[in-house]
Amino acid sequence: MFSVDSYLATLGYSGPLEPTSKTLRELQRRHLMTIPFDNSGRVDQGTASLKDVDIDLDEAFGRVVTERRGGVCFELNGMFNRLLKELGFQTMFLGAGVRGPGGTYGPDLEHMFLGVRIGEELWLGDVGFAGPGFIDPLQVTDGVQEQYGCQYRVFGADGYHVVERKTRTGDWQGVYRFREQPRRLAEWVEDGGDKPEEDGWNWEGELVAADTVIRARSFETGQMVLVGRRLVRVDDGEEQVRVLVKPEDYQAVVDEILGGT
């Protein structure tokens, strides 16, 4: 069963519980460092996994949170949304199209994350994006926001908010784009899993990577994302990419992501 006390204990959090940006930041950072992203349990389901968006949070809580086995965006952000609501935050589900290799963005419901209202401010909360993404919540505001050696910005373009990131030596790259539109869980089924491929609905995001296992976890100064055997590691703003050819190297990284360090 879902339990706020158990959730906070798993995250190792015993600080203030007021619904402030400081509390949100600490909860998200601890969540990303404690509970991994792992799509291995759904990698064979394809778009059928979208029908599970409205999960039974009580049933899944032990597996996803207490046992720290992780999950995909709708599991991780679904749990996080309930935690925030229990603590008095005003939240809403948002849908995003993830930036692809060619610079284009996927469909608007490719990724599920959270909008969090704190006073007059809108913050982006996301503990379910494989990444690389943002570790601390981002405020929807003008200007550059810095986190752990990386820079982030949120700006308007073509009716969307676009989230971009920049490493110390790289150029600005898109993370995802979204509309400031509260979403219902049913939309992911109605417009996602039941949408025929011939209508152009082509899901290739981290939710349903057809045959690629993706795992990720954050740490004190960055993130590590394992897509198949391709490892992206960002540490203090420095990004490195390597392919893990040796089985023992691959297994060591999997163990680090799933087991922590």
C-alpha positions in Angstrom: 0.0 0.0 0.0 1.1 3.5 -0.7 2.5 5.3 2.3 3.9 8.8 2.5 6.1 7.8 5.5 7.5 4.8 3.7 8.1 6.9 0.6 10.0 9.6 2.4 12.0 7.0 4.3 13.0 5.3 1.0 14.2 8.7 -0.2 16.0 9.3 3.0 14.1 12.6 3.5 13.2 14.0 6.9 13.2 17.7 6.2 10.3 20.2 6.0 7.1 19.1 4.3 5.7 22.4 3.3 4.8 22.6 -0.4 7.6 24.9 -1.4 10.1 25.0 -4.3 12.9 24.0 -1.8 11.0 20.9 -0.7 10.1 20.0 -4.3 13.8 20.3 -5.3 15.0 18.1 -2.5 12.4 15.4 -3.1 13.0 15.3 -6.8 16.8 15.2 -6.5 16.6 12.4 -3.9 14.1 10.5 -6.0 16.3 10.5 -9.1 19.3 9.4 -7.0 17.4 6.6 -5.3 14.9 5.0 -7.7 16.2 4.2 -11.2 14.5 4.5 -14.6 14.2 0.9 -16.0 12.0 -0.1 -18.9 13.2 -3.7 -19.0 9.9 -5.0 -17.6 7.9 -3.4 -20.4 10.3 -3.5 -23.3 8.4 -6.3 -25.1 4.9 -4.6 -24.8 5.3 -2.0 -27.4 2.4 0.5 -27.5 0.4 -1.9 -25.3 2.2 -0.5 -22.3 0.3 2.8 -22.8 -2.9 1.0 -21.6 -1.3 0.6 -18.2 -0.8 4.4 -17.7 -3.5 4.5 -15.0 -1.7 2.0 -12.8 -2.9 0.9 -9.3 -0.5 3.0 -7.2 -1.1 0.9 -4.1 -0.3 -2.3 -5.9 2.8 -0.9 -7.6 4.2 1.0 -4.7 6.2 -1.8 -3.1 7.9 -2.7 -6.4 8.6 0.7 -7.8 9.4 2.7 -4.6 10.1 0.5 -1.6 12.1 -2.2 -3.4 13.6 0.6 -5.6 13.2 -1.5 -8.8 12.1 1.6 -10.7 10.0 1.8 -13.8 9.0 4.1 -16.7 7.7 7.6 -16.7 4.0 6.9 -15.9 5.0 4.7 -13.0 7.6 6.9 -11.5 5.9 10.2 -12.1 2.5 8.7 -11.1 4.0 7.8 -7.7 5.7 11.1 -7.4 2.5 13.0 -8.2 0.6 11.2 -5.5 3.4 12.0 -3.0 3.3 15.7 -3.9 -0.5 15.9 -3.7 -0.4 14.2 -0.2 2.1 16.9 0.9 -0.2 19.7 -0.4 1.4 20.5 -3.7 -0.8 21.6 -6.6 0.1 19.3 -9.5 -1.0 18.3 -13.0 0.1 15.8 -15.5 1.7 17.2 -18.7 2.6 15.4 -21.9 5.7 16.0 -23.9 7.3 15.1 -27.2 10.9 14.0 -26.8 13.6 15.4 -29.1 14.8 12.8 -31.5 18.2 12.3 -33.1 17.3 14.5 -36.1 16.2 17.4 -34.0 12.5 16.8 -34.5 10.1 16.1 -31.6 7.8 13.1 -31.0 4.1 13.2 -30.4 2.8 15.3 -27.6 2.0 12.4 -25.3 5.3 10.6 -25.8 6.3 11.3 -22.2 4.4 12.0 -19.0 5.7 14.4 -16.4 4.4 16.9 -13.9 3.6 20.6 -13.7 3.7 21.9 -10.1 2.1 25.2 -9.2 3.8 27.0 -6.3 2.1 30.4 -5.8 2.2 32.1 -9.2 5.1 30.0 -10.4 5.0 26.9 -12.6 7.7 24.3 -12.0 8.4 21.2 -14.0 8.8 18.1 -11.9 10.1 14.9 -13.6 11.5 11.8 -12.0 10.6 9.5 -14.9 12.7 10.7 -17.9 15.6 8.5 -18.8 17.6 11.5 -19.9 19.9 13.1 -19.9 17.5 15.7 -18.5 17.2 18.0 -15.5 17.9 16.8 -12.0 16.3 19.6 -10.0 12.9 20.9 -11.0 12.9 23.7 -13.6 10.9 26.9 -13.3 9.0 28.0 -16.4 10.5 31.4 -16.6 12.9 33.5 -18.8 16.6 33.1 -18.4 19.1 30.3 -18.0 19.0 28.0 -15.0 22.1 26.2 -13.9 22.4 22.7 -12.3 25.5 20.7 -11.6 27.6 22.1 -14.4 24.8 22.1 -17.0 22.6 25.0 -18.2 18.9 24.8 -18.9 16.3 27.1 -20.4 12.5 26.9 -21.0 11.2 29.1 -23.8 8.1 29.4 -26.1 8.1 28.3 -29.7 5.2 27.4 -32.1 2.7 27.1 -29.3 4.9 24.9 -27.1 7.3 25.4 -24.2 10.7 23.9 -25.2 13.1 22.6 -22.7 16.8 22.7 -23.7 20.0 21.8 -22.0 23.7 22.7 -22.5 26.8 20.9 -21.2 30.0 22.8 -20.5 31.4 22.2 -24.0 28.3 21.4 -26.0 25.7 23.4 -27.8 22.1 23.9 -26.7 20.1 20.7 -27.3 16.4 20.0 -26.9 15.2 17.7 -24.2 11.4 17.8 -25.0 8.6 20.2 -25.7 5.2 20.5 -24.1 2.0 22.5 -24.1 0.9 24.0 -20.8 -2.3 21.8 -20.9 -3.4 19.6 -18.0 -3.7 16.0 -19.2 -6.0 13.2 -18.2 -4.5 9.7 -17.8 -7.2 8.4 -20.2 -5.6 10.5 -23.0 -2.6 8.2 -23.2 -4.9 5.3 -23.9 -7.4 7.1 -26.1 -4.9 8.9 -28.3 -1.9 6.7 -27.8 -2.2 3.0 -27.4 -5.4 2.8 -29.5 -4.0 5.0 -32.3 -3.3 3.0 -35.5 0.2 3.3 -36.9 -1.2 4.1 -40.4 -2.4 7.4 -39.0 1.2 8.4 -38.4 1.3 7.7 -34.6 4.8 6.3 -34.3 5.9 5.8 -30.7 9.7 5.7 -30.4 10.3 7.3 -27.1 11.6 5.9 -23.8 8.1 4.6 -22.9 8.0 1.9 -25.6 11.5 1.5 -27.0 10.7 -1.5 -29.1 13.6 -3.7 -28.3 16.1 -1.5 -26.4 16.4 -1.7 -22.7 17.0 1.7 -21.1 18.2 2.3 -17.6 19.2 5.5 -15.8 20.0 7.0 -12.4 21.2 10.4 -11.2 24.0 10.9 -8.7 25.3 13.9 -6.7 26.9 15.7 -9.6 25.2 14.2 -12.7 23.4 11.4 -14.4 24.1 8.1 -16.2 21.9 6.8 -19.0 22.4 3.3 -20.5 20.6 2.8 -23.8 21.3 -0.7 -24.9 25.0 -0.8 -24.5 25.5 2.9 -25.1 26.4 4.7 -21.9 26.0 8.5 -21.6 27.5 9.9 -18.4 27.2 13.5 -17.4 29.3 14.6 -14.5 29.6 18.3 -13.4 28.6 19.4 -16.9 31.0 17.1 -18.8 29.3 14.6 -21.0 31.0 11.4 -22.1 29.6 8.6 -24.4 31.0 5.1 -24.7 29.8 1.8 -26.0 30.2 -1.1 -23.5 31.5 -3.9 -25.5 32.8 -6.2 -22.8 30.0 -8.1 -20.9 31.7 -7.4 -17.6 31.7 -3.6 -18.2 28.1 -3.6 -19.2 27.1 -5.6 -16.2 29.0 -3.4 -13.8 27.1 -0.3 -15.1 23.8 -2.1 -14.9 24.6 -3.0 -11.3 25.6 0.6 -10.5 22.4 2.0 -12.0 20.0 -0.5 -10.4 21.8 -1.0 -7.2 23.2 2.5 -6.6 26.6 3.3 -5.3 
